[in-house]
Amino acid sequence: MWKKIENYYWTLKYLKKSQLFYLMKNRLERGKKAVTEAQAPQTRPLSLWMQGLDEAPEYLRRFRVEEILKGKVTLLYESGRAEGENWEHGDRSHLWNFNLHYLEYLVSLAAAYRREGDLAYYECFRKFCMRWIQDNREGTGDGWHPYTISLRLTNLWICVDGFGEILQKDTEFLQKLNNSMYAQYRHLQKRMERHLLGNHYFENLKAVLLGALYFQEPKIYQRMKRRFAEEIKEQILPDGVHYERSMMYHKIILEDLMRVEKALGNRNRSMHRSDKTVHLPELLKVMQRMADAAYSLEERMGHTPLFNDAGDNVARPLAGILEALEEEFHIRPEYRQAFPDAGYYTLQNANLKLVFDAGEIAPAYMPGHAHCDGLGFELSWKGRPVFVNSGTGQYQGPLRTHFRSTAAHNTVVLDGEEQSACWGEHRVGKRMSVVSAAYREHWVKGSLVTCTGKQQARRLELKENIVVIRDRVSGHAAGYLHLAPGYEYVCQEEGILVEDRTGKKICRISVMPEDTVKVYREGSICSYAPDFGKTEQIQVMEILWNICKKNHKIQIQFEQEKEE
């Protein structure tokens, strides 16, 4: 009981006054139905389709067009039908139901139509839209949540642009679709998630901004433009990383800016100079910084780095983002080693790349996607992950607490306590503090104080084929090293080997003589979720060392390539 009260105290302590106001406002208006019918004004199509993003094979492989044509969809590794009152599926997670309402899978129909010209893809798109309008006409349920509206509207406008002329000629259907989108757009303006802020509020603003352009409502546009500009300054750190410090959400927000930039850029080319809607060079500069961060932190890692809530099957793949950035905006990313505002640092050479987290857990008032990954790292060898954090996998379910825990990351647990008090699905109570870092070309170090006052410091060094981990702690330490799938630990007297499935030696791990080493090959500690909806088992090493020994060293030596 007292623990719950304490968690609530520390959670509410960091919220903005405006968040508390809108929390109360939302509770008073809970259960109020949306107005689902409206007469749309004259529209002006948005230019949102980007070949690099929307026709990228890696992205389109997420969706099975053949089953979509039959009214079935597979999302987050689970299949179901898009039908029923409010499209509610009580046997599925809340996240799955949200994804069903996003209608993102309809983008694959537009891509298939552009590629093959088969009318079946357009007819299927038409049926899905009409079915959603019919089944969600009551104005309740997940379909009318502000976040699902924000993503769905954007995906529909992408499809409108993608289908092009065939849709514009289908005037009766287009009018029905526009009427529904106008009702959603108006409802969204009344339910923007100002109690949450963060990426949810950003999505709300982006959707209303695009909607004001589409429905040609200049007063709403001007108001949203100011708020959108304010949130860009608030949410994009000076080093270019999104302030929730998840590279998955970072890529989502970067895509948002790309869509807005393309819509405004095409609009502005046909307008008088004095009527231009936004100062485009500033937006392009932000996109450049964000591109640099995404490229620097993910390229050669083999996947989206799994710090905080992240996975590979939600945001658009990095390759498609980079291709579209160059094709559409002439932006090419530049590698940078350090992102000090976010607290991310890299070390790399020809074969090895390491990403280190020595930053704040999250924005103080919006830590919903935060994990206990302070002073944790991920390491790849020849572009393939070797040491990984555990991932996320789900927002609801029994593993949610584990995936956010300190032991689920390549860092150190002190005295069996968490770095921060992550609780519920998206809450953080008392959290780590006094975070600092420093770096040079071949080393990086960081320190923090846990939520219970324990001091922790770590230094990582990269020397050719050797990674050295030096820890200094003030309590009983349990360090964790999570192996990526396809590798296993082999314990020997002279050290612990990491081998691949063929028995090829990848590296040797040397610990201190007094250490106690245990390898886990099953159980919740071995849970790994590189994608949402997918969990597999990996091997995890636990290294325990004595409380009296404050300075500790682990060495990882990778195999050198033999010269021919």
BASE-709425 format. One record per atom (N, C-alpha, C): x, y, z. Coordinates in steps of 0.2 Angstrom, whole numbers, plus 5000, padded with zeros to 4 digits. Each point is the difference from the previous one (the first is absolute). Example, Ala and Ser with C-alpha at 12.3 -4.5 7.8 and 13.67 -1.06 7.14 Angstrom:
# BASE-709425
506649725039499650065000500450065000499850054996500450065001499650055003
This chain:
# BASE-709425
500449945000499650065000500450065000500550015005500450055000500550014994500249944997500450014994499650034995499449984999499650034995499950075001499950025006499950075001500750044998500549975002500750034999500150014992499849944996500050014993499650054997499450015002499650054998500350075002500250015006500350065002500650024995500549964999500550014995499850014993499549974998499850004993499650074999499650025005499750064999500450065001500549995004500550065002500350034994500149964994500450034995499550034994499449995001499550024995500050074999499850034995499950074999499350025002499950065002499350025003499549994994500250014994499650004995499749924999500549965001499849935000499549985005500150025006499549995005499350034999500050064997499450034998499649964994500449974995499749964995499849935002500449985005499849935003499350015003499950055004499350015003499550014995500150044995499650024995499849934996500549964998499849944997499649955004500150005006499649965005499250025000499950075000499450025000499649994993500449994995499749994993500049934998500249965004500149934999499349974998500049964995499449974997499650044996500250064998499650044996500149984993499549994996500149974993500250054995500349984995500350044995499450014995500050064997499550024994500349974994499749954997500349964995499850024993499550044999499850034994500150074999500350024994500150074999500150014992499850064998500150024993500650034999500549974996500650024999500050064995500450055002500150064995500449984994500150044995500449994994500749985003500349954997500649975002500550024994500749995002500550014996500549955001500149954996500449945001500750025003500349965004500650015003500549954996500650034999500649964997500449975006499849935001500349975006500449934997499849984995500349934998500850014998500449965003500750004999500249934998500349994994500249934998500449975004500550035003500549975004499749975007499550045002499749975006499449954999499650024995499449964999500049954995500549994997500149954995500649965001500350015006500649965002499949935001500349954997499849935001500149985007500550025004500149985007499450025004499750064999499450025003499449964998499949994994499449974997499949935002500649975002500049935002499649995007499950055003499650005007499349984999499850014994499249994998500049954995499549955001499849954995499450024996500250034994499550034996499449954998500349934999499549954998499449995005500250005006499549995006499650075001500350064999499650065000499550004995500149974994499550004995499449965002500149955005499549965003499750035006500250065002499750035006500349985006500649975000500449985006500750045000500250015006500650035001500449975005500750005000500549985004500450065003499950015007500350065003500449975006500650025001500449985006500049925001500049974994500049935000499449965002499450045000499449975002499550014994499649964998499550014994499350015003499650044996499350015002499750034994499350015001499650034995499850075002500050054996499850065001499250014999499749985006499250004999499850005008499350015000499750005006499950075003499550005005499950075003500650035003500150064998500650045002500749964999500049954996500649964999500349985006499649985005500349985006500149925000500649985002500349935001500249995007499549985004500249995007500549955002500249964995500549955001500750024998500050064998500750034998500250065004500650015000500350065004499750064998500150055005499850074998500450034994500649985000500550024995499849984993499849935000499749974994499450044997499550015004499450034998500250074998500450045003500350064998500250004993500549954998500349994994499549994994499449965002499549994996499750064997499950055005499750064998500450054997500749995000500450054996499949994993499849954997499949994993500650004996500649995003500650014997500149954994499749945001500149954995499750014994499550054999499850024994500550044996500550025002500550034996500349954996500149945002500249944996499649994994499350015000499650004995500150054994500150065003500250064995500749984997500449985003500749984997499949954995499649945001499949954996499650034994499550045000499750034995500450044995500550045003500450044996500549954997500249955002500449954997499749964995499449985001499749954995499450034996499750055003499450034997499449965000500049955005499449955001499450045004499450004997499550045003499849965007500149945001499949965006500250045006500650034999500350035006499650065002499850044995499650065002499449985003499649954997499449985002500049975008500649975001500149985007500150065005500450054998500150065004499350035001499650004995499350035000499649975005500049935000499649965005500250015007500750005001500250015007499850065003500050064996499950065002499250015002499649974995499350005001499849965006500349945001499949965006500250035006500550045000500250045007499550055001499850044995499550055001499449975003499749944997499449975002500149975007500549975002500149965006500150055006500350064999500250045005499650065000499450004998499550065000499850025006500149965006499750025006500450055004500650014997500550055003500349985007500149945001500349975006500549954999500449985004500549954999500750034998500449954999500750024998500150044994499549994995500050034994500050085001499750025005499950075001500550035006500549965001500550025004500550054997500250065003500350054996500749974996500349965003500649974997499849964994499549965000499849964994499850044995499650055002499850054995500650034996500550025004500550044997500449964995500149935002500449964995499649984994499349995002499649974994499950064995499850065002500050064995500650004996500650005003500650014996500049944995499949945002500049944996499550014994499450025002499550014994500250054995500350065003500350054995500549984996500549955003500549974996499749964994499549965002499649964995499750044995499650055002499750054995500550024995500650025002500550024995500349954996500049945003500349944997499649974995499350005001499649974995499850064994500150065002500050054995499350014996500149994993499450024996499449965001500249935001499449955000499550025006500350035005499650015006499750074999500350054997499750064999499450004995500049954996499549994995499449975004500149965005499549975004499750055005499650044997499850065004499549995006499649954999499549985005500349975006500549954999500449975005500450065003500450044996500450055003499750045005499450024998499650055004499849975007499849935000499949975006500649995004500649994997500649995004500250075003499950054996500250075002499550025006499449984999499550025006500349965006500149945000500349965006500650035002500550024996500650025002499950075003499650044998499850075003499749995007499649955001499749995007500649985004500449964998500649975004500550065002500150044995500450065000499750055006499450014999499750055005500049975007499949935001500049975006500750005003500549994996500750005003500150075003499850064997500250065002499750015007499449975002499850005007500349955005500449954997500249955005500850004999500350054999500849994999500349995007500549955000500249975006500550055003499850055003500450055003500149985007499749955003500149975006500649955000500249974994500649964999500650044997499850044995500650034996500449954997500650024999500549954997499849984992500149944998499949984993499350004999499549985005499350004998499850074998500150055004499850074999500350024993500649984999500450024993499649974994499749945001499649974995499450044999499750025005499350035000500150074996500650045002500150064996500149994993500449954998500249994993499449984996499549965003499449984997499650064999499950045005499550064999500350054995500750015000500350044996499949984993500149944998499949974993499350014999499549985005499350014998499850074999500350055003499850074998500250024993500649974998500250014993499549964995499849945002499649964996499350034999499750025006499350035000500050084999500650034999500150074998499750045006500249995006499850045005500650045003500150064997500650045002500150025007499550025004500050025007500349945004499749944999500249945004500749994998500250004994500749994997500550055004499850065000500550055004500149985007499449985003500149995007500449935001499949954996500349945001500850014998500150044995500750014998500450035006499750055004500450025005500149955006499549965001500149945005500549954997500049994994500449954997500750025001500150064998500750035001500350005007499550015005500250005007500249935002499649954997500249935002500649984997500250024994500649984997500650025004499950065003500650035004500049965007499449985002500049975007500249934999499849964995500149934999500649984997500350044995500649984997500650045003500449965004500650025003500550044996500450045002500550044996500449954996500249945003500449954996499649964995499350014999499649974995499749945002500049985006499749945003499350025003499549964998499350015003500149995008499750045004500150015007499849945004499649954997499849945003500549955000500550014996500649965000499949934998499549994995499949934997500150014993500449964997500250014993499449984995499649965003499349994996499650065000499950035005499550065000500450064996500750005001500450054996499849994993500049944997499949994993499350024998499549995005499350014998499950085000500350035005500050085000500350034994500649974998500450024994499549994994499749954999499549994994499550055000499750015006499550065001500250064997500750025002500250064997500150004992500249944998500149994993499350014996499549975003499350014997499850075000500150045005499850075001500450044995500649985000500550044995499849994993499849944998499849994993499350034998499650005005499350034999500150074999500450035005500150084999500450024995500549964998500450014994499750014994499549954999499749994993499450065000499750015006499550065000500450064999500650025003500350064999500250014993500249954996500250024994499550034995499449995002499450034996499750065003500350025005499850065004500450064999499750065001500450065000500550015006500550034999500550005005499850025007499550055000499850035006499549955004499849954996499549965003500349935002500650005000500349935002499949985007499949945001499749985007500549985005500649994999500549995005500750014997500450025005500750014998500449944999500049974994500249934998500849995002500450044999500749995002500149985007499650025005500149985007499849935001499449984997499849935000500549964997500350024995500549954997500650005004500250055004500649995004499849955006499450005003499849965005500149924997499750004994500049934997500749984999500550044998500749984999500349985007499850035005500349985007499749935002499449994998499749945002500249944996500150024993500349954996500749985002500450055002500749985003499949955006499650025004499949965006499849934999499549994995499749934999500649964996500350034995500649974997500549985004500350055005500549995004499949945005499450005003499949955005499749934998499850004994499749934997500449974995500350044995500449974995500549955002500149944997500449955002499949975007499450015003499849975006499649944998499749994995499649954997499350005002499850055004499350005002499950075004499450025001499850065004500349995007500550045003500349995006499450005006500049955004499549995005500150035006500050075000500050045006499350035001499749995006499350025001499649964996499350024999499649974996500250004993500149944997500250004993500049934997499950004993500049944997500050014992500149954996500250014993499450004996499449995002499449994996499450055001500250065002499650065001500150064996500650035001500250054996500249984993500150044995500249984994500849985000500249954996500749985000500550064999500550005003500550064999500250014993500149944996500250004993499550044996499449995001499550044996500050075002500050025007500150075002500550034997500649975000500650044997499950004992499749964997499950004993499650064998499450005004499550064999500350065001500450015006500350065002500450034994500449954997500450034994499650014994499549964998499650014994499650065001499750015005499550055001500350075002500550005005500250065003500850014999500349964996500850004999500350005007499849975005500349995006500449945001500750005001500449945001500350015007499949945004500250015007500749995001500350035005500750005002500149975006500549965001500249965006500250055005499749995006500350035006500149955006500550015004500149965005499650015006499950065002499650025006499450044999499549985005499450045000499950015007500350055003500150015007499350035003499650034996499350025003499649945002500049954995499649945002500449955004500750005000500449965004500249944996500050004993500249944996500750014997500449955001500750014997500249934996500450014995500249944996500749995001500349944999500749984999500049954994500450014995500049964995500749994996500149954997500649994995499749964995500549964996499849974994499549945001500049975006499649945001499550015005500150045005499650015006499750065001499450005002499650075002499749995006500050055005499750005006499650065001499449995003499650065002499950005007500150055004500050015007499550055002499749995005499550045003500250035007500150075000500250035006499650065000499450004999499550065000499549995005499650055001499450005004499549954998499649975005499549954998499550024995499850065000499550034996499850075001499650034997499850075002499649995007500250045005499749995006499349995001499650044995499350005001499749954995500449964996499749954995500549945000500049965005500549945000499649944998499450004997499649944999500449954996500550014996500349954996500749995002500150025006500749995003500149935003500749985000500249945002500650015005500249955004500550015005500749984996500250044995500649984996500650045001500050045005500550055001500749965000500550034997500749974999500049934997499449994996500049944996500350014993500149944997500350014993499749944995500150014994499949954995500650004996500249944997500649994996499949964994500250024995500049964994500749984997500049954996500649984997499949984993500350044996499949994992499350014998499750055004499350024998499549965003500149955004499649955003500050015007499450005003499950015008500349945003500450025006500349945004499750015007500150065003499850015007499450054999499449985002499450044999499650015007499650065000499650015006499349954998499649995005499549954999499450034995499950064999499550024996499450025004499450004997499450025002499449954999499949984994499549954999499350015001499850045005499350015002499950065005499550035000499850055005499549975005499749954998499649965005500249935001500049975006500249935000500549995006500149945002500449985005500750025000500350014994500750024999500250075000499450045000500250075000500450035005499949975006500550035006500749974999500149944997500649974999500450054995499750014994500350034995500250075002499750035005500250075002500550005006500249945002500449995006500750014998500550015005500750015000500349944997499849945003500349944998499949984992499550034997499849994993500550044995500550035003500450044996500849985002500450024995500749995001500350055005499850005006500350045005500049975007500050035005500249975007499450025004499849945004499550015005500450005007499850055004500350015006499649985006500249965004499749975006499349984998499949974994499349984998499550054999500250065000499550064999500050034993499450024998500050034994500350074999500250024995500350074999499450055001499449994997499550045001499449965001499550035003499349975002499550004994500249954995499550004995499449955002499450034999499449965003499450014995499549965000499550004996500249994993499650024995500249994993500550054997499950075003500350054997500250055005500249985006500150055006500749995003500250065002500749995004499950055006500149975006500050035006500750045001500349985006500750035001500549974995500450054998500449984994500750025002500549974996500750015000500150074999500650035003500250074999500850015000500250064999500750025000500349964995499850004994500249964994500550054996500649974999500650044996500349954996500450034995500449964995500650044998500549964997500550034996500349954995500350034995500249954995500650034996500449954997500550024995499949954994500449994995499949964995500049935001500449985005500049925002499749985006499750055004499749985006499450055002499649985004499450035003499949985007499850055004499849985007499450045002499749975005499450035003499949995007499650035004499849995007499350025001499749975005499450025002499949985008499450025003499849985006499349975000499949945002499449974999499550035005499449984999499450035004500149995007500449955002500149995007500650025003500450044996500650045002500649964999500049954996500649964998500450034995500750015000500450034995500249944995500050024994500249954995500450044995500649974998500450034994500349954996500050014993500249954995500550044995500549964998500450034994500149944995499950024994500049954995500650024995500549964998500550014996500049954994500250034994500049964994500750004998500449945000500750004998500049954994500050024994500149954994499449955001500249935002499549955000499749995008500250045004499949995007499550065003499549985004499650045004500149995007500250065004500149995007499450045003499749975005499550035004500350005008500050065002500250025007499450035004499949965005499450035004500350025007499750055003500150025007499350015003499949965005499350005003500150015008499450015003500050015007499649955004499949944996499649955003500149934997499749955002500149934998499750014992500549974996499850014993499949944996499550004995499849954996500050034993500549994996500050024993499749954995499750034995499749954995500250014993500149954996500250004993499549964997499550034996499549964996500349994993500049934998500249984993499450014995500250024994499550004995499949934998499449994997499849934997500649984995500149945000500549974996500649995003500150025006500749995004499849965006500649975003499949975006500750005004499950005007500650005004500349935001500650005000500449935001500550025006499849975006500550015006500649965000500650035000500649965001500450035006500549975002500450025005500450074999500250014994500350064999499650054997499349995001499650064998499349974997499650054998499449984997500050024993499849954996500050014992499350024998500050044995499450014996500049964993499649964999500049964993499450014997500050004993499450004996499749934999499549994997499749934999500449954997500550024996500449954996500649995005500150025006500649995004500550054999500050054996500550054998500150045006500650015003500150045005500050084998499650045004499950074998500450045005500049985006500450045005500149965007500450035004500249975006499950055006499649995005499850045005500549985006500450055003500449995006499750045006499949975005499750035006500650005005499950035006500550005006499949935003500649985003500049935003499549995006499850055004499650005005499350004998499850014994499350004997499749945000499350005001499649944999499650014994500049954996499750014993499549954999499450024998499449954999499750024993499949954996499750004993499349985001499550044998499349984999499849984993499749954999499849974994499250004999499750015005499350005000499750045006499350024999499750045005499950074998499650045004499950074998500650044999500549995003500650044999500349994993499849954997500349984993499550034995499550035002499550034995500350054996499950004993500250054996499550024995499950064999499550024995500250064995500349984995500350054995499450034996499449975000499450034997499450005005499550044999499450005004499649944998499849965005499649944998500449945000500750005000500449944999500550005006500049945003500549995006500349934999500750005001500349944999500550005006500449945000500449995006500850004997500350045004500850014999500349985006500750005000500449985005500350065004500050005006500250065004500549985005500550045001500549995005499950055006500149975006500050045006500650005003500350065002500750005003499950045006500249965006499950035007500750015002500150065004500650015003499950035007500649995004499950025007499950075001499750025006499850065001500650045002500649975003500650035002500450024994499949984994500450014994499650054996500250075001499650054996500250004993500649994998500250014993500049934997499749994994499949944997500150004993500249954997500250004993499849944996499750014995499849944995500350024993500349954997500350014994499749954995499850034994499749964994500550004994500349954999500550004994499749964994499950034995499749974994500549974995499849954996500549974996500350054995500650004998500350044995499949964993499950034995500049974993500749974998500049944998500649974998500250034993500650024999500250024993500049944995499850014994500049954995500749994998
